[in-house]
Amino acid sequence: MQDDLIARAEAWLAEDPDTDTREELARLLAAEDHAELAARFGGTLQFGTAGLRGELGAGPMRMNRSVVIRAAAGLAAYLKKQGPAGSDGTAGLVVIGYDARHKSADFARDTAAVMTGAGLRAAVLPRPLPTPVLAFAIRHLGAVAGVEVTASHNPPRDNGYKVYLGDGSQIVPPADAEIAAEIAAVPSLAAVPRPAEGWEILDDAVLDAYLARTDAVLAEDSPRTARTVYTAMHGVGRDVLLAAFARAGFPAPDLVAEQADPDPEFPTVAFPNPEEPGAMDLAFAKARETGPDLVIANDPDADRCAAAVRDGDDWRMLRGDEVGALLAAHLVRRGATGTFAESIVSSSLLGRIAERAGLPHEETLTGFKWIARVEGLRYGYEEALGYCVDPEGVRDKDGITAALLLTELASVLKAEGRTLLDLLDDLAVEHGLHATDQLSVRVQDLSLIAAAMRRLREQPPTVLAGLRVTDAEDLTRGTDRLPPTDGLRYTLDGARVIVRPSGTEPKLKCYLEVVVPVPARTDLPSARATAAELLTALKRDLARAAGI
C-alpha cells in the first residue's frame, strides 16, 4: 500500500509544472510522511456544479497547477464536442477571470494556454477583477464558456475553479458530469498542449462595458444622497465599486483602509466572509467614526454584498433574507415586472411580496446556477448574501450592482425621513414577521455530516420547538418543481427547516424560518421576542435530533 502511494506521488512529482508544489511534494517524500501523502493522493478533487474548490498544495486532492491543467483540458474537450461557436466554423471563445488569491493568476494563465493549445480562442481579463465582471464578459463577448479562478470567501489556503457556459450562468447537470468525465480521460499533462502564447489579454473595454451596464440598475433621477462605509474584505471589489458609485453620482464611500487592498492572506479576519463573527468589526468601527447611512461589504471576489445599519446606538448586520426582501420591495415600488426567484433555503417572505404585487415567484435549488435559469427572471436572491438585480447584464449574483441598488433604496428612504429598518417594519406588518437564522456546523471529518443526515432520515423529528412537523420531505427524491438534491425539508405550524450539506465548504447547514403575525406596529417588539425564542428552540431541538 505504501509502495503504491509513493509510486503515485513520484509519478505526480515527475510531471508537476510548479516549482512550489514540486518542492513541497519532494519534502513529503523525503520525510516519508505517509499520512500526509495519503491525504494528498487518497483520491482526486471532484469536479461538480461548483467546479473545483479546495486547499492549495501538491497532489490530486489539492488545488494546484496540475489539477487546473487537467480541468482545463477536460473543459476544452467538452466544449469542442459541443461544436464551433458559429455557423462560420470559428473556434469558440473562452473568457478567463481571476481574483487576487495565491496562484489565481497562474491558474488563469494555464487555462488560457490549454484552451489555445486545444484550438479554442482564449481571452483573459486584464487583472484581478470581481467575478460578476467575468459573468458579464461571457455574454458581452459572445463566448462559449467562461472560467473564474476564485475561492470566493473561503480561507486563505483555498482556491477554486468556477465554470460558466455561453448563457453566462454557472454549469448545472449534466454538463458537470460530462466535463468531469473528460477531465478523468486526460492521460497525462504531457498529452495537454500548452503553448507559451496565442491568447488575448483583454483591455479595460470589457470593464468599461460592465460599468456602463451598472447604470441600468438605478432609476432615472432617483436620489443619490446616502453616505456609505465600504469594505472590500481584502478582495478585488474596491476599484470597481468606487467607479460604479462615482458613475452613479453617489457620495464616495469611506473605505475601511485596513481591508481595502487585495491581500491573499486576509490578515484582519479569521474567514473573509462578512457573515462570519468579527469580519465586520473594522467596518463598524469606521461607521462609528464617520456616521454613514449604510455600511456595505463585498466578499473577496465581490459577487456577494453585505449591509449593516444603525440600530439604536450601534450597528448591526442585516441578514441576507432582510436585504433580499428590501431589494424586492424597492423593485416592486419602482414597477418592476418579471419573475422573482430565490433558493429554497431563503425566506418565504419574497413569495409574499411577489404575490401581493401580482408577480410570478419561483423557488429553485440552492445556488445561482439554478436561480439564473428561471424563465423571465427579473430579480433573484439567496440568503447567503447573493443578489441578481440585473439578470440581462449578469446572470449570477453581483455584489457591485446589489450595492448600488441598496444605496439607492437607502437614499430614497432618507429623502422620506425613513430608514431601511422602517421599511423592514412595514414588511413585517404587511406580511408577518419572517425571522430567519442558521445552524451551521463546520467539521474536519466529512463523515459526521453524512451521519447527521442519515440520523435525520432514519429518525425524522415530529416536533421541533414545540411545533408539530406537518410535512417531512427528503429532497433526494425531488419534488414536482425541484430536481433531486441532498437535503431535508420540514414544514411546521408557523415555521420551516431545511437541512443540507454545503456544496463548497465542510459544513452542515440548517436553515430556519419562523413566521409570526404582526397585527399592528405596536406588536412588533413582542413578535420579535416570540420569533427569537422559537429560533433558539429550533436550533436546540434540531441539533439534538441530528446529533450535532
C-alpha positions as CSV (number, residue, x, y, z in Angstrom):
1,M,0.0,0.0,0.0
2,Q,2.7,2.5,1.0
3,D,4.8,1.5,-2.1
4,D,1.8,2.2,-4.3
5,L,1.3,5.6,-2.6
6,I,4.9,6.6,-3.0
7,A,4.8,5.5,-6.7
8,R,1.8,7.7,-7.4
9,A,3.4,10.6,-5.6
10,E,6.7,10.2,-7.5
11,A,4.8,10.0,-10.8
12,W,2.9,13.2,-10.0
13,L,6.1,14.9,-9.0
14,A,7.7,14.0,-12.3
15,E,5.2,16.0,-14.3
16,D,4.3,18.8,-11.9
17,P,5.0,22.1,-13.7
18,D,5.0,24.2,-10.5
19,T,8.3,24.8,-8.5
20,D,6.4,25.4,-5.3
21,T,4.4,22.2,-5.2
22,R,7.3,20.2,-6.6
23,E,9.4,21.3,-3.6
24,E,6.5,20.6,-1.2
25,L,5.9,17.1,-2.5
26,A,9.7,16.3,-2.6
27,R,9.8,17.3,1.1
28,L,6.9,15.0,2.0
29,L,8.6,12.1,0.1
30,A,11.9,12.7,1.8
31,A,10.3,12.8,5.2
32,E,8.3,9.6,4.4
33,D,5.2,11.4,5.7
34,H,2.8,8.7,4.7
35,A,-0.2,10.2,6.5
36,E,0.1,13.4,4.6
37,L,0.8,11.7,1.3
38,A,-2.3,9.6,1.8
39,A,-4.3,12.8,2.4
40,R,-3.0,14.2,-0.9
41,F,-3.2,11.0,-3.0
42,G,-6.2,9.2,-1.5
43,G,-8.5,10.3,-4.4
44,T,-9.0,13.2,-6.7
45,L,-10.6,16.6,-6.1
46,Q,-14.1,16.1,-7.6
47,F,-15.4,18.4,-10.3
48,G,-19.0,19.3,-9.9
49,T,-21.6,22.0,-10.2
50,A,-19.4,24.2,-8.1
51,G,-16.5,23.4,-10.3
52,L,-13.4,22.8,-8.2
53,R,-12.6,24.2,-4.7
54,G,-10.1,23.1,-2.2
55,E,-6.9,23.7,-0.3
56,L,-3.8,24.7,-2.2
57,G,-1.0,22.1,-2.3
58,A,0.6,19.3,-4.2
59,G,-1.4,16.2,-5.2
60,P,-4.7,15.3,-6.8
61,M,-6.7,16.1,-3.7
62,R,-5.4,19.7,-3.6
63,M,-5.7,22.8,-5.8
64,N,-2.6,23.2,-7.9
65,R,-1.5,23.8,-11.5
66,S,-1.5,20.1,-12.4
67,V,-5.2,19.8,-11.3
68,V,-6.1,23.0,-13.1
69,I,-4.4,22.0,-16.3
70,R,-6.3,18.7,-16.3
71,A,-9.6,20.5,-15.5
72,A,-9.0,23.0,-18.3
73,A,-8.1,20.2,-20.7
74,G,-11.4,18.4,-19.8
75,L,-13.4,21.5,-20.3
76,A,-11.8,22.2,-23.6
77,A,-12.6,18.6,-24.8
78,Y,-16.2,19.1,-23.7
79,L,-16.5,22.4,-25.5
80,K,-15.0,21.0,-28.7
81,K,-17.6,18.2,-28.7
82,Q,-20.3,20.8,-28.5
83,G,-19.2,22.2,-31.9
84,P,-17.9,25.5,-33.1
85,A,-19.3,28.8,-31.8
86,G,-20.9,29.9,-35.0
87,S,-22.1,28.7,-38.4
88,D,-18.8,30.1,-39.9
89,G,-17.0,27.3,-38.1
90,T,-14.9,29.7,-36.0
91,A,-13.4,28.3,-32.8
92,G,-15.3,29.2,-29.6
93,L,-14.0,31.9,-27.3
94,V,-13.4,31.1,-23.6
95,V,-13.1,34.1,-21.3
96,I,-11.0,33.7,-18.1
97,G,-11.1,35.8,-15.0
98,Y,-9.3,35.5,-11.7
99,D,-9.2,37.0,-8.2
100,A,-6.2,38.0,-6.1
101,R,-5.7,34.7,-4.2
102,H,-2.5,32.8,-4.1
103,K,-1.9,31.1,-7.5
104,S,-5.0,32.6,-9.2
105,A,-3.0,34.4,-11.9
106,D,-1.1,31.1,-12.6
107,F,-4.2,29.1,-12.8
108,A,-5.8,31.7,-15.2
109,R,-2.7,31.6,-17.4
110,D,-2.6,27.8,-17.5
111,T,-6.2,27.7,-18.5
112,A,-5.6,30.2,-21.4
113,A,-2.7,28.1,-22.6
114,V,-4.7,24.9,-22.5
115,M,-7.6,26.4,-24.4
116,T,-5.2,27.9,-27.0
117,G,-3.5,24.5,-27.4
118,A,-6.8,22.8,-27.9
119,G,-7.7,25.1,-30.8
120,L,-10.1,27.3,-28.9
121,R,-9.7,31.1,-28.5
122,A,-8.9,32.4,-25.1
123,A,-9.1,35.8,-23.6
124,V,-8.0,36.7,-20.1
125,L,-9.4,39.7,-18.1
126,P,-6.7,42.4,-17.7
127,R,-6.1,41.9,-13.9
128,P,-7.8,40.5,-10.8
129,L,-11.5,41.6,-11.1
130,P,-14.8,40.8,-9.5
131,T,-16.5,37.5,-10.5
132,P,-19.5,39.4,-11.9
133,V,-17.3,41.1,-14.4
134,L,-16.4,37.7,-15.8
135,A,-20.0,36.6,-15.8
136,F,-20.9,39.8,-17.7
137,A,-18.0,39.4,-20.2
138,I,-19.1,35.9,-21.3
139,R,-22.3,37.2,-22.8
140,H,-20.9,40.6,-23.8
141,L,-18.2,39.0,-25.9
142,G,-20.3,36.1,-27.2
143,A,-18.1,33.4,-25.5
144,V,-18.9,29.7,-25.4
145,A,-17.7,29.5,-21.8
146,G,-16.0,31.3,-19.0
147,V,-13.8,30.3,-16.1
148,E,-13.3,32.3,-12.9
149,V,-10.4,31.3,-10.7
150,T,-11.6,32.1,-7.2
151,A,-12.4,30.5,-3.8
152,S,-14.8,33.3,-3.0
153,H,-14.9,33.7,0.8
154,N,-13.0,30.6,1.7
155,P,-9.9,30.7,4.0
156,P,-6.6,32.0,2.6
157,R,-5.3,28.5,2.0
158,D,-8.0,27.7,-0.6
159,N,-8.6,28.3,-4.2
160,G,-11.2,27.3,-6.8
161,Y,-12.2,27.0,-10.4
162,K,-15.7,28.1,-11.4
163,V,-17.1,27.3,-14.9
164,Y,-19.8,29.1,-16.8
165,L,-21.2,28.2,-20.2
166,G,-22.2,30.6,-23.0
167,D,-25.5,31.7,-21.5
168,G,-23.5,33.4,-18.8
169,S,-24.6,31.2,-15.9
170,Q,-22.8,28.5,-14.0
171,I,-22.8,24.9,-15.1
172,V,-25.6,22.5,-14.0
173,P,-26.1,18.8,-14.6
174,P,-25.5,17.0,-16.9
175,A,-22.7,19.4,-18.1
176,D,-20.8,19.0,-14.8
177,A,-20.7,15.2,-15.1
178,E,-19.8,15.3,-18.8
179,I,-16.9,17.7,-18.1
180,A,-15.8,15.6,-15.2
181,A,-15.6,12.6,-17.5
182,E,-13.4,14.5,-19.9
183,I,-11.1,15.5,-17.1
184,A,-10.8,11.9,-16.0
185,A,-9.9,10.9,-19.5
186,V,-6.8,13.2,-19.6
187,P,-4.0,10.6,-19.7
188,S,-1.1,12.9,-18.5
189,L,0.0,16.5,-18.5
190,A,2.4,15.7,-21.3
191,A,-0.6,15.0,-23.5
192,V,-2.0,18.5,-23.0
193,P,-0.6,21.1,-25.4
194,R,0.2,24.3,-23.6
195,P,1.7,27.0,-25.9
196,A,3.5,29.9,-24.4
197,E,1.4,32.5,-26.2
198,G,-1.5,32.9,-28.5
199,W,-4.3,34.1,-26.2
200,E,-5.6,37.6,-25.7
201,I,-5.2,39.8,-22.7
202,L,-8.3,42.0,-22.7
203,D,-8.0,45.7,-22.1
204,D,-10.4,47.7,-20.0
205,A,-13.1,47.9,-22.7
206,V,-14.9,45.0,-21.1
207,L,-14.8,46.5,-17.7
208,D,-16.0,49.8,-19.1
209,A,-18.9,48.0,-20.7
210,Y,-19.7,46.3,-17.4
211,L,-19.6,49.7,-15.6
212,A,-21.8,51.2,-18.2
213,R,-24.3,48.4,-17.7
214,T,-24.5,49.2,-14.0
215,D,-26.3,52.4,-14.8
216,A,-29.3,50.3,-15.8
217,V,-29.7,49.1,-12.2
218,L,-30.8,52.5,-11.0
219,A,-33.9,54.6,-11.7
220,E,-33.5,57.8,-13.6
221,D,-33.5,60.9,-11.3
222,S,-33.6,58.8,-8.1
223,P,-32.0,60.3,-5.0
224,R,-28.2,59.6,-4.7
225,T,-27.5,61.0,-1.2
226,A,-26.9,58.1,1.1
227,R,-23.4,58.0,2.6
228,T,-21.7,54.7,3.0
229,V,-18.8,52.9,4.6
230,Y,-17.3,50.2,2.4
231,T,-15.0,47.3,2.9
232,A,-13.6,45.1,0.2
233,M,-12.6,42.4,2.8
234,H,-9.1,42.2,1.3
235,G,-10.6,41.3,-2.1
236,V,-10.9,42.8,-5.6
237,G,-14.1,44.8,-5.3
238,R,-12.8,48.2,-4.2
239,D,-11.9,49.8,-7.5
240,V,-14.9,48.6,-9.5
241,L,-17.3,49.5,-6.7
242,L,-15.8,53.0,-6.4
243,A,-16.0,53.5,-10.1
244,A,-19.7,52.4,-10.2
245,F,-20.6,54.7,-7.3
246,A,-18.8,57.6,-9.0
247,R,-20.7,57.0,-12.3
248,A,-24.0,56.9,-10.4
249,G,-23.3,60.1,-8.5
250,F,-23.4,58.7,-5.0
251,P,-21.1,60.2,-2.4
252,A,-17.7,58.4,-2.4
253,P,-17.8,55.6,0.2
254,D,-15.5,55.9,3.2
255,L,-13.1,52.9,2.9
256,V,-12.1,50.6,5.6
257,A,-8.4,51.2,4.9
258,E,-7.1,48.0,6.7
259,Q,-9.2,45.8,4.3
260,A,-9.2,48.0,1.1
261,D,-6.2,46.4,-0.8
262,P,-6.3,42.9,-2.2
263,D,-4.3,40.6,0.1
264,P,-4.5,36.8,-0.3
265,E,-3.6,36.3,3.4
266,F,-6.7,38.2,4.6
267,P,-4.8,39.3,7.7
268,T,-7.6,41.1,9.6
269,V,-10.2,38.3,9.5
270,A,-10.4,34.7,10.6
271,F,-12.6,34.0,7.5
272,P,-13.0,36.6,4.7
273,N,-16.8,36.3,4.8
274,P,-18.9,39.2,6.0
275,E,-21.3,36.7,7.7
276,E,-18.5,35.3,9.9
277,P,-18.2,36.7,13.5
278,G,-15.8,39.5,13.7
279,A,-15.4,40.0,10.0
280,M,-17.3,43.3,10.1
281,D,-15.7,44.8,13.2
282,L,-13.4,47.2,11.4
283,A,-16.3,48.4,9.2
284,F,-18.4,49.0,12.3
285,A,-15.5,50.9,13.9
286,K,-15.3,53.1,10.8
287,A,-19.1,53.6,10.8
288,R,-19.0,54.8,14.5
289,E,-16.3,57.3,13.4
290,T,-18.0,58.7,10.3
291,G,-21.7,58.2,10.9
292,P,-22.9,56.9,7.4
293,D,-26.4,55.9,6.4
294,L,-25.2,52.4,5.4
295,V,-22.3,50.0,5.7
296,I,-21.6,47.9,2.7
297,A,-19.2,44.9,2.4
298,N,-18.2,42.7,-0.5
299,D,-16.7,39.3,-0.1
300,P,-13.2,38.8,-1.7
301,D,-14.5,38.2,-5.3
302,A,-17.3,40.8,-4.9
303,D,-20.2,38.6,-6.0
304,R,-21.8,38.9,-2.6
305,C,-23.0,42.0,-0.9
306,A,-23.5,42.5,2.9
307,A,-25.1,45.5,4.5
308,A,-25.3,46.9,8.1
309,V,-27.5,49.6,9.5
310,R,-27.6,51.7,12.6
311,D,-29.8,50.0,15.2
312,G,-30.2,52.1,18.3
313,D,-26.8,53.1,19.5
314,D,-24.7,50.7,17.4
315,W,-24.6,48.9,14.0
316,R,-25.8,45.5,13.1
317,M,-25.6,43.3,10.0
318,L,-28.7,42.8,8.0
319,R,-29.4,39.1,7.3
320,G,-29.3,38.1,3.7
321,D,-33.0,37.5,3.8
322,E,-33.6,41.0,5.1
323,V,-31.6,42.5,2.2
324,G,-33.3,40.2,-0.2
325,A,-36.7,41.4,0.9
326,L,-35.7,45.1,0.9
327,L,-34.4,44.9,-2.6
328,A,-37.6,43.1,-3.7
329,A,-39.8,45.8,-2.1
330,H,-37.8,48.5,-3.8
331,L,-38.1,46.9,-7.2
332,V,-41.8,46.4,-6.7
333,R,-42.2,50.1,-5.8
334,R,-40.3,51.0,-9.0
335,G,-42.8,49.0,-11.0
336,A,-40.5,46.0,-11.9
337,T,-42.1,43.2,-13.9
338,G,-40.9,39.6,-14.4
339,T,-40.3,36.7,-12.1
340,F,-38.9,37.0,-8.6
341,A,-36.9,33.9,-7.7
342,E,-35.0,32.5,-4.7
343,S,-33.4,29.4,-3.5
344,I,-35.4,27.0,-1.3
345,V,-33.3,27.9,1.8
346,S,-34.2,31.6,1.5
347,S,-37.1,33.3,3.3
348,S,-40.7,32.7,2.1
349,L,-41.2,36.5,2.5
350,L,-40.1,37.0,-1.1
351,G,-43.1,34.9,-2.2
352,R,-45.5,37.0,-0.1
353,I,-44.1,40.2,-1.6
354,A,-44.3,38.9,-5.2
355,E,-47.8,37.6,-4.7
356,R,-49.1,40.9,-3.3
357,A,-47.6,42.7,-6.3
358,G,-49.1,40.2,-8.7
359,L,-45.7,38.9,-9.9
360,P,-44.6,35.4,-10.6
361,H,-42.4,33.7,-8.0
362,E,-40.2,30.7,-8.3
363,E,-38.1,28.6,-5.8
364,T,-35.0,26.8,-7.0
365,L,-32.3,24.5,-5.6
366,T,-29.5,26.3,-3.7
367,G,-27.1,28.3,-5.9
368,F,-27.3,30.9,-8.6
369,K,-26.6,28.3,-11.2
370,W,-30.3,27.4,-10.7
371,I,-31.7,30.9,-9.9
372,A,-30.2,32.4,-13.1
373,R,-32.0,29.9,-15.3
374,V,-35.5,30.8,-14.1
375,E,-37.6,31.8,-17.1
376,G,-38.4,35.5,-17.3
377,L,-36.2,36.3,-14.2
378,R,-36.2,39.9,-13.1
379,Y,-34.8,39.5,-9.6
380,G,-33.2,36.6,-7.7
381,Y,-31.5,36.2,-4.4
382,E,-30.3,33.7,-1.9
383,E,-29.8,34.1,1.8
384,A,-26.0,33.8,1.6
385,L,-25.8,37.5,0.6
386,G,-26.2,36.8,-3.1
387,Y,-28.4,39.1,-5.3
388,C,-29.0,39.2,-9.0
389,V,-30.6,42.6,-9.7
390,D,-29.7,42.9,-13.4
391,P,-30.1,39.4,-15.0
392,E,-29.9,40.8,-18.5
393,G,-26.4,42.0,-17.7
394,V,-25.1,39.4,-15.2
395,R,-26.8,36.0,-14.8
396,D,-25.2,35.4,-11.5
397,K,-25.0,37.1,-8.1
398,D,-23.4,40.5,-8.3
399,G,-22.2,42.4,-5.2
400,I,-21.5,45.6,-7.1
401,T,-24.9,46.2,-8.6
402,A,-26.6,45.0,-5.5
403,A,-24.7,47.6,-3.5
404,L,-25.8,50.3,-6.0
405,L,-29.4,49.3,-5.7
406,L,-29.4,49.1,-1.9
407,T,-27.7,52.5,-1.7
408,E,-30.4,53.9,-4.0
409,L,-33.1,52.5,-1.7
410,A,-31.3,54.0,1.4
411,S,-31.3,57.3,-0.5
412,V,-35.0,57.2,-1.3
413,L,-35.8,56.4,2.3
414,K,-33.5,59.1,3.6
415,A,-35.4,61.6,1.4
416,E,-38.6,60.5,3.2
417,G,-37.0,60.7,6.6
418,R,-37.0,56.9,6.9
419,T,-34.5,54.1,7.1
420,L,-34.1,50.5,5.9
421,L,-35.3,49.3,9.3
422,D,-38.5,51.3,8.9
423,L,-39.1,49.5,5.6
424,L,-38.5,46.1,7.2
425,D,-41.1,47.0,9.9
426,D,-43.6,47.9,7.1
427,L,-43.0,44.5,5.5
428,A,-43.4,42.7,8.8
429,V,-46.8,44.4,9.5
430,E,-48.0,43.7,5.9
431,H,-46.8,40.1,5.6
432,G,-46.0,38.9,9.1
433,L,-42.6,38.9,10.7
434,H,-40.4,36.4,8.8
435,A,-37.4,35.7,11.1
436,T,-34.6,33.5,9.8
437,D,-31.5,32.0,11.3
438,Q,-29.0,29.3,10.6
439,L,-27.4,26.4,12.5
440,S,-24.1,25.9,10.7
441,V,-21.6,23.2,11.9
442,R,-18.1,23.2,10.4
443,V,-16.4,19.8,10.6
444,Q,-13.0,18.3,9.9
445,D,-14.4,14.8,9.3
446,L,-17.0,14.8,6.5
447,S,-18.4,11.5,7.7
448,L,-20.0,13.5,10.6
449,I,-22.2,15.3,8.0
450,A,-23.3,12.0,6.4
451,A,-24.0,10.6,9.8
452,A,-26.2,13.5,10.8
453,M,-28.2,13.3,7.5
454,R,-28.6,9.6,8.0
455,R,-29.8,10.0,11.5
456,L,-32.4,12.6,10.5
457,R,-33.6,10.3,7.7
458,E,-33.9,7.3,9.9
459,Q,-35.5,9.1,12.8
460,P,-37.2,12.2,11.5
461,P,-38.3,14.7,14.1
462,T,-42.1,15.0,14.7
463,V,-41.9,18.1,16.9
464,L,-39.4,21.0,17.0
465,A,-39.6,24.0,19.3
466,G,-43.0,22.7,20.4
467,L,-44.3,23.0,16.9
468,R,-45.7,20.0,15.1
469,V,-43.9,18.9,11.9
470,T,-46.7,18.7,9.4
471,D,-44.6,17.6,6.4
472,A,-41.2,16.0,6.2
473,E,-39.6,15.8,2.7
474,D,-36.5,14.0,1.6
475,L,-35.3,16.2,-1.3
476,T,-33.1,13.4,-2.7
477,R,-36.4,12.1,-4.3
478,G,-37.1,15.5,-5.9
479,T,-40.4,17.3,-6.0
480,D,-42.9,18.4,-8.6
481,R,-40.9,21.6,-9.1
482,L,-37.3,20.7,-8.0
483,P,-34.8,18.1,-9.2
484,P,-33.3,15.8,-6.6
485,T,-30.7,17.2,-4.1
486,D,-29.2,16.0,-0.8
487,G,-31.5,17.8,1.6
488,L,-34.3,17.5,4.0
489,R,-37.2,20.0,4.4
490,Y,-39.6,20.1,7.4
491,T,-42.7,22.2,7.4
492,L,-44.1,23.1,10.8
493,D,-47.0,25.1,12.1
494,G,-45.6,28.6,11.6
495,A,-42.0,27.6,10.8
496,R,-39.8,25.8,8.2
497,V,-36.5,24.0,8.5
498,I,-34.2,22.8,5.7
499,V,-31.0,20.8,6.3
500,R,-28.3,20.2,3.7
501,P,-24.6,19.7,3.4
502,S,-22.7,22.7,2.0
503,G,-21.6,22.4,-1.6
504,T,-18.4,24.5,-1.1
505,E,-17.3,24.1,2.5
506,P,-17.1,21.3,5.1
507,K,-20.3,22.3,6.8
508,L,-23.7,21.0,7.6
509,K,-26.2,23.9,7.2
510,C,-29.6,24.1,8.7
511,Y,-31.8,27.0,7.6
512,L,-34.6,28.1,10.0
513,E,-37.5,30.3,9.5
514,V,-40.4,31.3,11.7
515,V,-43.4,33.5,10.7
516,V,-45.1,35.5,13.4
517,P,-48.3,37.6,12.7
518,V,-48.0,41.3,13.4
519,P,-51.4,42.9,13.7
520,A,-50.0,46.4,14.2
521,R,-46.6,48.2,14.6
522,T,-47.1,48.2,18.3
523,D,-47.0,44.4,18.2
524,L,-43.5,44.3,16.6
525,P,-41.5,44.0,19.9
526,S,-43.5,41.1,21.2
527,A,-43.4,39.4,17.7
528,R,-39.6,39.7,17.6
529,A,-39.3,38.3,21.1
530,T,-41.5,35.3,20.1
531,A,-39.5,34.8,17.0
532,A,-36.2,34.8,18.8
533,E,-37.5,32.3,21.3
534,L,-38.7,30.0,18.6
535,L,-35.5,30.2,16.6
536,T,-33.4,29.4,19.7
537,A,-35.6,26.4,20.5
538,L,-35.5,25.2,16.8
539,K,-31.7,25.3,16.9
540,R,-31.6,23.4,20.2
541,D,-34.1,20.7,19.1
542,L,-32.7,20.3,15.6
543,A,-29.1,19.9,16.9
544,R,-30.3,17.2,19.3
545,A,-32.3,15.4,16.5
546,A,-29.3,15.5,14.2
547,G,-26.8,14.5,16.9
548,I,-24.5,17.5,16.2
